[in-house]
Amino acid sequence: MAKSTDEILASLLLPRGSDWRIKDVHSDDPNESIYVEVEYCKPDIVVAGKHFPIYDFRPERVWRHLDMWQYKTFIKARIPRCKLPDGKYASVEVPWADAGERMTELLEKKR
């Protein structure tokens, strides 16, 4: 069975069983860059085993990923967060990078 471009990209960029999906892919040919926008696809966030509804989304972030052909590749996402009973906020951890990093784990391994 043939896979769609989105399925191929998702298998390359996102872990199997991920809570994220590809929303859009944009190429910037003059700058030889590819931007893959992903979005969270669950209605809630799990923190310490408890489910909380999504409160809002953090501003869009961009992570540098492994190159595809001669093009620099970037992952873009808005990270959902929830409001906890104590009034604090918790964000979803992204599966492709450690918190605070600007590069994906796969790119870090290649450096």
C-alpha positions, 0 to 999 in steps of 0.5 A: 500500500502506497503511503502519502507524503504526510504519512512518510514525513510523519514516520520520519519526524514523529515517534510511532503512536505520537499525539502529534500530526503533520498540519502543513508542509511549506518549502522555502526554495530560495532559502533551501528550507522546509518547514513542517508544521505539526499540531497536537491532536488530543483534547487533553493533557495528561499530567501525573496520570490525570487528564486536564483540558487544554487551556491554551497554547504557547507561542509557536516554536521552531526546532532545527531538524535533520536536513532533507536533501540539500534543504534545511528542515525545521519543525514548527509547533504551538505547544498546548498547556493546561491549568492545574488545580493549584493555579500553575500551568503545565505544558506538553513535552514534545517527543522530538526535543528536550525541553528548552532545546532549539534542535531535535534530538536526532539533530543533536545525535548527528552533531 
